[in-house]
Amino acid sequence: MEMIYHYAKNYRSENKKSSFATPIFYAKLLKIVYEACKEAKAGRYSDERWVYDSYLVGRAMESVGADIIIEGHENLQKLDRPCVFVSNHMSTLETFFLPSIIQPVINHTFVVKESLLDYPLLGPVLRAENPIAVTRTNPRQDLTTVLEKGLEKIRSGESLIIFPQGTRRPDVKAEDFSSLGAKLAKKAGAPIIPIALKTNAWGTSPITKDFGPINPNIPIRITFGEPIEIKSANAKEEHQQSVDFIINTYKTF
């Protein structure tokens, strides 16, 4: 595959911004998800296909003029075992696009909102990747689910992406981040890799939060931090370290 991301240093965009970005992008996305759904329902949806479809979503964003800038990818190469990815959550884009960046390096899945698994077309595709589903309405139950099933995933060699803000947010504030990722990493003996991202080029809609307008004038930024080993007794220090990385990096975007 052609690399679709760029490094921030000395990067100059040559992407032409489309005046019809929203309908063009969603037409391409619908085709990608429709074909993926057919494969998933037939039991043929592989990790390789997941990466490819994720890559196509990135290409679709670029085709309407969006710039994708990724930094810290080399930190994924430092992993010698499964990890817990802890990321801020800004739009639907990260769920579609992160697999093309992470999966070729390390096997992973997501912690996702349970209702996403019932979405037409998208639901079967997500189910094929065996995510951990949480309610987002019962924090105690969700904590137990992630700690128990997350431990199983990591012990079986699979990393997890967790959005500890719980829902999409337009900014990053320390008080919005739960320590769920750090607690799981502590329990599993796994490192944390923080991810700072800005993906609001994919907007939200008053009708549906998931599929809002596309603004190619807003660069898409994703930065991976270095692995954080859990050394403190309760993982509070490491949780704070990961949140500080996300907040401080986001301020530079």
ABEGO torsion letter per residue (X at the ends): XBBABBBABGBBBABBBBAAAAAAAAAAAAAAAAAAAAAAAAGABBAAAAAAAAAAAAAAAAAAGBBBBBBGAAAAAABABBBBBBBBBABAAAAAAAAAAAAAABBBBBBBBAAAAABBGAAAAAAAAGBBBBAGABAAAAAAAAAAAAAAAAAAGBBBBBBAAGBBBABBBAAABBAAAAAAAAAAGBBBBBBBBBAAABBBBAABAABBBBBAABBBBBBBBBBBBBABAAGAAAAAAAAAAAAAAAAAX
